[in-house]
């Protein structure tokens, strides 16, 4: 039975058969992304999830709300 994965950027659950896996060349770690938006923000723009308003880790207390 295949389980669900979590997006490493936004924290959403990824259904089996959807999303994309990205393998880092440095250490071979597999990063799961739910959408291209999450992949681009993490890999190309090098953004941190705790600084991005629409992620789950921001809601947990990454930044103080003003």
N, C-alpha and C positions, 0 to 999 in steps of 0.2 A: 504494500500500500504506500503510495506516494503522499507525503505530507506537504503542508503549505510552507512556503518560505516567507521571510520578512524582508522588505526592502531595506537595504542598509542606509539609505538616505532619509526617506520620509517615515519609515516604520509601518507602512501598510502591509497587510497580508497579501501574498501573491498566490493565486490559484494555480494548481498543477497545469502545465501546458501553456502558461502565459508568462510574461515577463522576460527578462534576459539575464544571462549570467556573464559576468566579465571576469576574466582571469588576469590577475596582476602578474607582470613579468618579473618583478623583483623577487617575490617570495612564493608565488603560485597560489595565493589566496583567491578564493572565489567570492565575488561580490554580486549579490542579486539585486536587480533593479526592477521596479514595477513599470516604469515608463522611460521614454527617452529623455524627458524633462529631468528626472532624477539622475540619470546617467551623465548628462551633459553638465549639470550643476556640480556633481561630485568629481568627475574625471577632468573635464576641460576647464571649468571655471574655478575648480579647487575651493568650492564653498563648503562651509561647515554647516551641518544640519542644525546645530543649536543656535545659529545666527539667522536662519531662514524661517520666516514667519509661518509658513504653511506646513511645517514638519511637526511630528509628534514630540521630538526632543525639545523644540522651542517651547511648546506648551507645557512641558514638564518643569520649566524654569531655566531655560537657557539664557534668556534676557529678561530684564525687568520691564514690565509693561508700563508705558508712560501715558 
